[in-house]
Amino acid sequence: MSEEGPFVAAGDDDALRWPDSADLLKHLRFWPRDGRITLGDERMVLVHVGALAALRRELIAALGVTRARAVLTRMGYVSGQRDGEYARRVRGTASYYELFSAGPQLHALEGMVSVRPLEVQFDIERGHYRGEFAWRSSAEVEAHLDSEGRAAEPVCWTLIGYASGFTTVFMGRPIVYREVACRACGARHCRIVGRPLGDGPVPPEFEFLATHPNPAPSAGGTAPAATRDDGPVLGSATGLRAAWALVERVAGSELPVLLEGEAGVGKRHLARAVHDRSRRAAGPFVVVRAGALDRPGLDDALARARGGSLLLADLDRLTPDLQDRLLHAFDAGDCDLRWLASTRLDLRRGGPVRDELVQRLGAFPIWLPPLRERREDIPLLLGRFLDQQARALGRRLGGVTEAANNALLDHDYPGNVRELWGRVARAAVLVGDDEPIDRGHLFGGDEAPPARLELAPAGILQPIGSAVDGAAPGVDDLIDALLDRRAGIEALEQALIRGAVARAGGNLAAAARLLGLTRPQLAYRFRKTDG
Ligand SMILES: Nc1ncnc2c1ncn2[C@@H]1O[C@H](COP(=O)(O)OP(=O)(O)OP(=O)(O)O)[C@@H](O)[C@H]1O
């Protein structure tokens, strides 16, 4: 695996420079309308440092310093691990050092700390690791000074946990860091040193590692990135996490399960997962749409589902007559099957289904959120559906363009996962061989206003697509053309100003707006141009 061999660099060595972080940033998304921030398929939150300070104060008061430190270290460790997995997905095919760099870069991006490498040595195959880093601007130092004042011992507990969690995922064996100098104790900056957890005593804040299984070694070099979408129900690691946890709990019992949610959210899909995990998995899984059912149809379904599970889809559409028949079947207790039902309505608020039936079939309700409330599942579902289409059509699909990806992430999906599936299936047919799927293939002429904000190069959030940066379509070409002509900056500025003033018909205020300047700024530059 370690085609690159051991990595050793120290001091101002160029090899220790962090790579460009645009790839990591690209997946940081803000959805102000939906109350969500996502990094890849992880949901994130912005937390006040003042709130962290309050939490710290409470933890120390309630648990004492040693336990509080262990709790915060553990919390950081989990974040580091999650980012380690994210880094594998984003930089799984980059060099080992670039993959490793994602940890410090994400830590900085998340506002925790700025990291400067002092010395890094690793040999993944042999399990050798030594890393020394300087930390500036630690959010935890601020939180500690806020809550406890100046410290006698280093205080960057969460940050140490993060560095350890990330490096552990990277190396595939437990690596723990120690803070050897801390600004909260008066040092100029914090300094940390990380090494493999040896045979000696485990520091008390890392005791949880004794029971923690080792992660798989890191996928670097040319290995494919690890994914978490290979589970049975896509999204069980993200937006469907809560629903999935309930499925796992209830599947082994004989309790009826009622799946609730909008059309196309995946109720039937999840019902199948309940069946597959139940003691009746070897038996049949029968699905009937309640709205299309008559009495012989119901009796037939009851007979066919014997020994397995029966899903009554759209329970809210069952006629009163069939509701009676079902209640009767329940009371007789002679149906050897697992009852599953789905509904788009909230039946417990009253409605077309008799209370007795709701109480029986609704003994264990599981609600599935609409896709627009779990947008972090969209990339996973998209990947799965593209693979399915490529297989079904026997063609190679060239992926999706950035614009298509953005449009998919912005869309509200009234038809939920079924709609996404349909759009991908249609686009896969329309797109040419090896041509990437574009927004038009997916949405035709419908354009939804963006629900999402992106981070512009200046660090400001703005509606997606409005950033005029190096990535804007055409800008790269324009820059290339200008550089080819060796146009100097001065001449360019003058040409731009003259062009804007001409286009604005000599109106300086309007020309200034075109150029993103104030009127006095433009007037000053325009005079220089004239002179
Ligand atoms: N988590 C998921 N992973 C993969 N595919 C999914 C997932 N959820 C839904 N789908 C797919 O989306 C489509 C709609 O899902 P499903 O039929 O389960 O929805 P539903 O909620 O039962 O819809 P309805 O209310 O119309 O009966 C199906 O093709 C299904 O395979």
The ligand as an ORCA input file, in Angstrom:
! r2SCAN-3c Opt
* xyz 0 1
  N     -32.838      5.256      1.248
  C     -33.008      4.853     -0.001
  N     -31.984      4.278     -0.650
  C     -32.121      3.897     -1.945
  N     -33.249      4.031     -2.654
  C     -34.299      4.581     -2.033
  C     -34.240      5.020     -0.682
  N     -35.407      5.545     -0.332
  C     -36.195      5.440     -1.414
  N     -35.537      4.863     -2.428
  C     -36.059      4.607     -3.773
  O     -36.983      5.663     -4.059
  C     -38.159      5.158     -4.649
  C     -39.353      5.480     -3.769
  O     -39.218      4.779     -2.544
  P     -40.458      4.030     -1.851
  O     -41.301      3.323     -2.863
  O     -39.902      3.217     -0.737
  O     -41.263      5.298     -1.308
  P     -42.613      5.358     -0.465
  O     -42.387      6.314      0.630
  O     -43.023      3.985     -0.076
  O     -43.582      5.993     -1.540
  P     -45.200      6.028     -1.575
  O     -45.672      6.860     -0.444
  O     -45.493      6.651     -2.884
  O     -45.643      4.615     -1.481
  C     -37.933      3.676     -4.835
  O     -37.425      3.481     -6.136
  C     -36.884      3.332     -3.813
  O     -36.114      2.222     -4.201
*
